[in-house]
């Protein structure tokens, strides 16, 4: 009987509490250095830092099947709204450079991993590095 009453109590009380994380909390959690690895279509590895001022600076290496490696700089502005990570084309101040090029939903984030879902349904995994 106690189990039934306790279960009923949980059903009534817990819906009143919100366990959602705010955009501010997500922004605070994303700050730091992250690593991403992809295997398709070819292997690529990226490392970048999300700064508290809303900028990101990093590098991406692409490994081609013929053995060549191409490295590019990846700098952009970012912000979080409604649990989604928005990224712009670059750090520039012109309207063209402020164009949003990606919007990924933050599935989960903790001190070690960040999971993002792209608009086409792919899951991207970021690992925090020091």
MARMAR-873097 format. One record per residue: x, y, z of N, C-alpha, C, O in turn; residue number from 1. Coordinates in Angstrom, 1 decimal. Atoms other than C-alpha are relative to their C-alpha. Example, Ala and Ser with C-alpha at 12.3 -4.5 7.8 and 13.67 -1.06 7.14 Angstrom:
MARMAR-873097
0.9; -1.2; 0.0; 12.3; -4.5; 7.8; 0.9; 1.2; 0.0; 1.9; 1.2; 0.7; 1
-0.9; -1.1; 0.0; 13.7; -1.1; 7.1; -0.8; 1.1; 0.8; -0.3; 2.2; 0.9; 2
END
This chain:
MARMAR-873097
0.8; -1.2; 0.0; 0.0; 0.0; 0.0; 0.9; 1.3; 0.0; 0.6; 2.2; -0.7; 1
-0.9; -1.2; 0.0; 2.8; 2.4; 0.8; 0.6; 0.3; -1.3; 0.8; 1.4; -1.7; 2
-0.6; -0.1; 1.4; 4.4; 1.7; -2.6; -1.0; 0.7; -0.9; -0.6; 1.6; -1.7; 3
1.0; -0.6; 0.8; 1.1; 2.7; -4.3; -0.1; 1.4; 0.3; -0.2; 2.3; -0.6; 4
0.2; -1.4; -0.4; 0.7; 5.9; -2.3; 1.3; 0.8; -0.4; 1.1; 1.9; -0.9; 5
-1.2; -0.7; 0.4; 4.4; 6.8; -2.9; 0.1; 0.2; -1.5; 0.4; 1.3; -2.0; 6
0.0; -0.2; 1.5; 4.1; 6.2; -6.7; -1.0; 1.0; -0.4; -0.7; 1.8; -1.3; 7
1.0; -1.0; 0.3; 0.9; 8.3; -6.8; 0.6; 1.4; 0.3; 0.4; 2.3; -0.5; 8
-0.6; -1.3; -0.5; 2.7; 11.1; -4.9; 1.0; 0.4; -1.1; 1.0; 1.6; -1.4; 9
-1.0; -0.4; 1.1; 5.6; 11.0; -7.5; -0.7; 0.5; -1.2; -0.2; 1.4; -1.8; 10
0.7; -0.4; 1.3; 3.2; 11.3; -10.4; -0.6; 1.4; 0.1; -0.7; 2.1; -0.8; 11
0.6; -1.3; -0.2; 1.5; 14.3; -8.9; 1.1; 1.1; 0.2; 0.9; 2.2; -0.4; 12
-1.0; -1.0; -0.3; 4.6; 16.1; -7.6; 1.0; 0.3; -1.1; 1.2; 1.5; -1.4; 13
-1.1; -0.2; 1.0; 7.3; 15.6; -10.3; -0.4; 0.7; -1.3; 0.4; 1.5; -1.8; 14
0.4; -0.8; 1.2; 5.3; 17.0; -13.3; 0.1; 1.5; 0.3; 0.2; 2.3; -0.6; 15
0.0; -1.4; -0.3; 5.3; 20.3; -11.4; 1.4; 0.6; -0.1; 1.5; 1.8; -0.2; 16
-1.4; -0.4; 0.1; 9.1; 20.5; -11.6; 0.5; -0.1; -1.4; 0.1; -1.0; -2.2; 17
-0.6; 0.0; 1.3; 10.9; 21.4; -14.8; 1.5; -0.4; 0.1; 2.2; 0.2; 0.9; 18
-1.4; 0.5; 0.0; 14.1; 19.5; -15.5; 0.7; 0.5; -1.3; 1.9; 0.1; -1.5; 19
-0.6; -0.5; 1.2; 14.8; 21.4; -18.7; 1.2; 1.0; 0.3; 1.1; 1.7; 1.3; 20
-1.2; -0.9; -0.2; 18.2; 23.2; -19.0; -0.3; 1.2; -0.8; -0.8; 1.2; -1.9; 21
0.2; -1.3; 0.8; 18.1; 26.9; -20.0; 1.0; 0.2; -1.0; 2.1; -0.5; -1.0; 22
-0.9; -0.4; 1.0; 19.8; 28.4; -22.9; 1.3; 0.5; 0.6; 2.4; 0.3; 0.1; 23
-1.1; -0.5; -0.7; 22.1; 30.2; -20.5; 0.9; -1.1; 0.6; 2.1; -1.1; 0.5; 24
-0.8; 1.1; -0.5; 23.1; 27.0; -18.8; 0.7; -0.8; -1.1; 1.8; -1.2; -0.9; 25
-0.6; 0.7; 1.2; 23.7; 25.3; -22.2; 1.2; 0.8; -0.5; 2.3; 0.3; -0.8; 26
-1.1; -0.9; 0.4; 25.9; 28.3; -23.2; 1.2; -0.1; 0.9; 2.3; -0.2; 0.4; 27
-1.1; 0.1; -0.9; 27.9; 28.0; -20.1; 0.7; -1.4; -0.1; 1.9; -1.5; 0.1; 28
-0.6; 1.3; 0.1; 28.4; 24.3; -20.6; 0.8; -0.2; -1.3; 1.7; -1.0; -1.3; 29
-0.6; 0.2; 1.3; 29.5; 24.6; -24.2; 1.4; 0.7; 0.0; 2.3; 0.3; -0.8; 30
-1.3; -0.7; 0.0; 32.4; 27.0; -23.4; 1.1; -0.9; 0.3; 1.1; -1.7; 1.3; 31
-1.2; 0.8; -0.1; 35.7; 25.3; -23.8; 0.4; -0.7; -1.3; -0.1; -0.3; -2.3; 32
-0.6; 0.6; 1.2; 37.7; 23.1; -26.2; -0.6; -1.3; -0.3; -0.7; -2.2; 0.6; 33
0.6; 1.2; 0.4; 36.1; 20.3; -28.1; 0.6; -0.6; -1.2; 1.3; 0.1; -2.0; 34
-0.6; 0.8; 1.1; 37.2; 17.6; -30.6; -1.2; -0.7; -0.7; -2.0; -1.3; 0.0; 35
1.0; 0.8; 0.8; 35.1; 16.1; -33.4; 0.7; -0.8; -1.0; 1.7; -0.4; -1.6; 36
-0.6; 0.8; 1.1; 36.0; 13.2; -35.7; -1.2; -0.6; -0.8; -2.2; -1.0; -0.3; 37
1.0; 0.5; 1.0; 34.1; 12.1; -38.8; 0.8; -1.0; -0.9; 2.0; -1.0; -1.1; 38
-0.6; 1.0; 0.8; 34.7; 9.1; -41.0; -0.6; 0.0; -1.4; -0.1; -0.7; -2.3; 39
0.7; 0.0; 1.3; 32.4; 9.9; -44.0; -0.1; 1.4; -0.5; -0.4; 2.3; 0.3; 40
-0.4; 0.9; 1.1; 32.9; 10.7; -46.8; 1.5; -0.5; 0.2; 1.8; -1.6; -0.2; 41
-1.4; 0.3; -0.3; 36.6; 10.8; -45.8; 0.2; 0.4; 1.5; -0.5; 1.1; 2.1; 42
-0.3; -0.3; -1.4; 38.2; 11.0; -42.4; 0.3; 1.5; 0.2; 1.0; 2.1; -0.6; 43
-0.3; -1.4; -0.4; 38.3; 14.5; -40.8; 0.0; 0.1; 1.5; -0.8; -0.5; 2.2; 44
0.0; -0.2; -1.4; 39.2; 15.7; -37.4; 0.1; 1.5; 0.3; 0.8; 2.2; -0.4; 45
0.0; -1.4; -0.3; 38.4; 19.1; -35.9; 0.2; 0.2; 1.5; -0.3; -0.6; 2.3; 46
-0.1; -0.4; -1.4; 39.4; 20.8; -32.7; -0.3; 1.5; 0.0; 0.2; 2.3; -0.8; 47
0.4; -1.4; -0.1; 37.9; 24.1; -31.6; -0.4; 0.4; 1.3; -0.8; -0.4; 2.1; 48
0.4; -0.6; -1.3; 37.2; 26.4; -28.7; -1.2; 0.9; -0.1; -1.2; 1.8; -1.0; 49
1.2; -0.9; -0.1; 33.8; 28.0; -27.9; 0.4; 0.9; 1.1; 0.6; 0.5; 2.3; 50
-0.3; -1.0; -1.0; 34.5; 31.2; -26.1; -1.3; 0.7; 0.6; -2.3; 0.7; -0.1; 51
1.2; -0.6; -0.6; 32.1; 33.0; -23.7; -0.5; 1.3; -0.7; -1.6; 1.7; -0.5; 52
0.4; -1.2; 0.7; 32.0; 36.1; -26.0; -0.8; -0.4; -1.3; -1.1; 0.5; -2.1; 53
0.8; 0.4; 1.1; 30.1; 34.0; -28.6; 0.8; -0.3; -1.3; 0.3; -0.3; -2.4; 54
-0.8; 0.4; 1.2; 33.1; 33.2; -30.9; 0.5; -1.4; 0.2; 0.6; -1.9; 1.3; 55
-0.6; 1.4; 0.0; 34.6; 29.9; -31.9; 1.2; 0.1; -0.9; 1.2; 0.8; -2.0; 56
-1.2; 0.0; 0.8; 38.1; 29.4; -33.2; 0.5; -1.4; 0.0; 0.6; -2.1; 1.1; 57
-0.5; 1.4; 0.0; 39.5; 26.1; -34.4; 0.6; -0.3; -1.3; 0.8; 0.5; -2.2; 58
-0.6; 0.5; 1.2; 41.1; 24.0; -37.1; -0.6; -1.3; -0.3; -1.1; -2.1; 0.5; 59
0.5; 1.3; 0.5; 39.9; 21.1; -39.2; 0.9; -0.6; -1.0; 1.5; 0.1; -1.9; 60
-0.9; 0.7; 1.0; 42.0; 18.5; -41.0; -0.8; -1.1; -0.7; -1.6; -1.8; -0.1; 61
0.7; 0.9; 0.9; 40.7; 16.5; -43.9; 1.0; -1.0; -0.6; 2.0; -0.5; -1.2; 62
-0.9; 1.0; 0.5; 42.4; 13.2; -44.8; -0.6; -0.6; -1.3; -1.6; -1.3; -1.2; 63
0.5; 0.5; 1.3; 42.0; 12.3; -48.5; 0.5; -1.4; -0.2; 1.4; -1.8; 0.4; 64
-0.3; 1.5; 0.3; 42.1; 8.7; -49.8; 1.4; -0.1; -0.7; 2.0; -1.1; -0.7; 65
-1.3; 0.1; 0.6; 45.2; 9.6; -51.8; 1.2; 0.4; 0.9; 2.3; 0.5; 0.5; 66
-1.0; -0.3; -1.0; 47.1; 10.5; -48.6; 0.3; 1.4; 0.3; 1.0; 1.7; 1.2; 67
-0.2; -1.4; -0.3; 47.0; 14.2; -48.7; -0.9; 0.5; 1.1; -2.0; -0.1; 1.4; 68
0.7; -0.6; -1.1; 45.9; 16.2; -45.7; -0.2; 1.5; -0.2; 0.8; 2.2; -0.5; 69
0.3; -1.4; 0.1; 44.2; 19.6; -45.9; -0.4; 0.5; 1.3; -1.3; -0.1; 2.0; 70
0.4; -0.7; -1.3; 43.9; 21.9; -42.9; -0.6; 1.3; -0.3; 0.0; 2.1; -1.1; 71
0.6; -1.3; 0.2; 41.6; 24.8; -42.7; -0.3; 0.6; 1.4; -0.4; -0.1; 2.4; 72
0.4; -0.7; -1.2; 40.8; 27.4; -40.0; -1.5; 0.1; 0.0; -2.1; 0.4; -1.0; 73
1.4; 0.0; -0.1; 37.3; 27.3; -38.7; -0.4; 1.0; 1.1; -0.4; 0.7; 2.3; 74
0.4; -1.0; -0.9; 36.2; 30.6; -37.0; -1.4; 0.5; -0.3; -1.7; 0.8; -1.5; 75
1.4; -0.5; 0.2; 32.6; 31.7; -36.5; -0.5; 0.5; 1.3; 0.0; 0.4; 2.4; 76
0.8; -0.4; -1.2; 30.1; 33.2; -34.1; -1.0; -1.0; 0.3; -1.5; -1.8; -0.6; 77
1.0; 0.9; -0.4; 27.7; 31.1; -32.1; -0.9; 0.5; 1.1; -0.5; 1.5; 1.8; 78
0.9; -0.3; -1.1; 24.8; 31.3; -29.8; -1.0; -1.1; 0.1; -1.2; -1.9; -0.8; 79
1.0; 1.1; -0.3; 22.1; 29.1; -28.3; -1.3; 0.7; 0.2; -1.5; 1.6; 1.0; 80
1.3; -0.5; -0.2; 18.4; 29.7; -28.6; -1.0; -1.2; -0.1; -0.9; -2.0; -1.0; 81
1.0; 1.1; -0.1; 15.6; 27.3; -27.6; 0.7; -1.4; -0.2; 0.1; -2.3; -0.8; 82
-0.7; 1.3; 0.0; 18.1; 24.5; -27.1; 0.7; -0.4; -1.3; 1.2; -1.5; -1.5; 83
-0.6; 0.2; 1.3; 19.6; 24.9; -30.6; 1.3; 0.8; -0.1; 1.3; 2.0; 0.4; 84
-1.3; -0.7; 0.1; 23.2; 25.8; -31.4; 0.1; 0.6; -1.4; 0.0; -0.1; -2.4; 85
-0.1; -0.8; 1.3; 23.4; 28.5; -34.2; 1.5; 0.3; -0.2; 2.2; 0.8; 0.7; 86
-1.4; -0.4; 0.4; 26.7; 29.1; -36.1; -0.1; 0.8; -1.2; -0.9; 0.6; -2.1; 87
-0.1; -0.8; 1.2; 27.5; 31.8; -38.6; 1.1; -0.4; -0.9; 1.9; -1.3; -0.6; 88
-1.0; 0.3; 1.0; 29.7; 31.8; -41.6; 1.4; 0.3; 0.4; 2.3; -0.4; 0.0; 89
-1.4; -0.5; -0.4; 32.6; 33.7; -40.1; -0.1; 0.9; 1.2; -1.2; 1.1; 1.8; 90
0.0; -1.0; -1.1; 33.6; 36.2; -37.4; -0.2; 1.4; -0.5; -0.2; 2.3; 0.3; 91
0.0; -1.3; 0.6; 33.2; 39.1; -39.8; -1.2; 0.8; 0.5; -2.2; 0.3; 1.1; 92
1.0; -0.9; -0.5; 31.0; 42.1; -39.1; -1.0; 0.4; -1.1; -2.0; 1.0; -0.9; 93
0.9; -0.4; 1.0; 29.3; 42.4; -42.5; -1.2; -0.9; 0.1; -1.2; -2.0; 0.7; 94
1.3; 0.8; 0.0; 25.7; 41.1; -43.0; 0.3; -1.4; -0.6; -0.3; -2.3; -0.1; 95
-0.3; 1.3; 0.7; 27.0; 38.4; -45.4; 0.7; -1.0; 1.0; 0.4; -2.2; 1.0; 96
-0.8; 0.8; -0.9; 29.4; 37.1; -42.7; -0.8; -0.5; 1.2; -0.5; -1.4; 1.9; 97
0.9; 0.3; -1.2; 26.6; 37.0; -40.1; -1.0; -1.1; -0.4; -1.9; -1.4; 0.4; 98
1.0; 1.0; 0.6; 24.6; 34.5; -42.3; 0.1; -1.3; 0.9; 1.2; -1.8; 1.0; 99
0.0; 1.3; -0.8; 23.6; 31.4; -40.2; 0.2; -1.1; -1.0; -0.5; -1.2; -2.0; 100
-0.2; 1.2; 0.9; 25.0; 28.3; -41.8; -0.3; -1.3; 0.6; -0.4; -2.3; -0.1; 101
0.5; 1.2; -0.6; 24.1; 25.7; -39.3; -0.8; 0.2; 1.3; -0.6; 1.2; 2.1; 102
0.8; 0.0; -1.2; 21.5; 25.1; -36.6; -0.1; -1.5; 0.4; -0.8; -2.3; -0.3; 103
0.0; 1.4; -0.5; 22.0; 21.9; -34.6; -0.7; 0.0; 1.4; -0.5; 0.9; 2.2; 104
0.7; 0.2; -1.3; 19.8; 20.7; -31.7; 0.9; -0.6; 1.0; 1.6; -1.6; 0.6; 105
-0.9; 0.5; -1.1; 21.7; 20.1; -28.5; -0.8; -1.2; 0.6; -1.8; -0.9; 1.4; 106
0.7; 1.2; -0.5; 20.6; 16.5; -27.6; 0.4; -0.2; 1.5; -0.4; -0.4; 2.4; 107
-0.5; 0.1; -1.4; 22.8; 16.3; -24.5; 1.4; 0.7; 0.1; 2.1; 0.7; -0.9; 108
-1.3; -0.5; -0.2; 25.9; 17.9; -23.0; 0.3; -0.2; 1.5; -0.5; 0.0; 2.4; 109
-0.5; 0.1; -1.4; 28.0; 17.2; -19.9; 1.5; 0.4; 0.0; 1.9; 1.0; -1.0; 110
-1.4; -0.5; -0.1; 31.6; 17.8; -18.8; 0.9; -0.7; -1.0; 2.0; -0.3; -1.2; 111
-0.8; 0.8; 0.9; 32.9; 15.2; -21.3; -0.5; 0.0; -1.5; 0.3; -0.1; -2.4; 112
0.5; 0.2; 1.3; 30.6; 14.9; -24.3; -1.2; 1.0; -0.3; -1.9; 1.4; 0.6; 113
1.1; -0.8; 0.5; 28.2; 17.0; -26.4; -0.6; -0.8; -1.2; 0.2; -1.1; -2.2; 114
0.6; 0.7; 1.2; 25.7; 15.3; -28.8; -0.9; 1.1; -0.6; -1.8; 1.7; 0.0; 115
0.8; -1.0; 0.8; 24.2; 17.5; -31.5; -0.8; -0.8; -1.1; -0.3; -1.8; -1.6; 116
0.8; 0.6; 1.1; 21.4; 16.5; -34.0; -0.1; 1.0; -1.1; -0.6; 2.1; -0.9; 117
0.1; -0.9; 1.2; 21.6; 18.1; -37.5; -1.4; 0.0; -0.5; -2.2; -0.9; -0.2; 118
1.4; 0.0; 0.6; 18.5; 19.1; -39.4; -0.3; -1.3; -0.8; -1.5; -1.6; -0.9; 119
0.3; 1.3; 0.7; 18.9; 15.9; -41.5; 0.1; -1.2; 0.8; 0.0; -2.3; 0.3; 120
0.1; 1.2; -0.9; 18.9; 13.7; -38.4; 1.3; -0.6; 0.4; 1.3; -1.6; 1.2; 121
-1.2; 0.6; -0.4; 22.6; 12.9; -38.1; 0.4; 0.5; 1.4; 0.0; 1.6; 1.8; 122
-0.5; -0.3; -1.3; 24.1; 12.8; -34.6; 1.5; 0.3; -0.1; 2.3; -0.5; -0.6; 123
-1.4; -0.5; -0.1; 27.4; 14.7; -34.1; 0.4; -0.1; 1.4; -0.2; 0.3; 2.3; 124
-0.5; 0.2; -1.3; 29.5; 13.8; -31.2; 1.3; 0.8; 0.2; 2.2; 0.8; -0.6; 125
-1.1; -0.8; -0.4; 31.9; 16.3; -29.6; 0.6; -0.5; 1.3; -0.2; -0.8; 2.3; 126
-0.7; 0.4; -1.3; 34.5; 15.3; -26.9; 0.8; 1.1; 0.5; 1.5; 1.7; -0.2; 127
-0.7; -1.1; -0.6; 35.8; 17.8; -24.5; 1.5; -0.4; 0.1; 1.8; -1.5; 0.6; 128
-1.4; 0.2; -0.2; 39.6; 18.2; -24.5; 0.6; 1.1; 0.8; 0.0; 2.2; 0.9; 129
-0.7; -1.0; -0.8; 42.0; 20.1; -22.3; 1.1; 0.7; -0.8; 1.8; 1.6; -0.3; 130
END
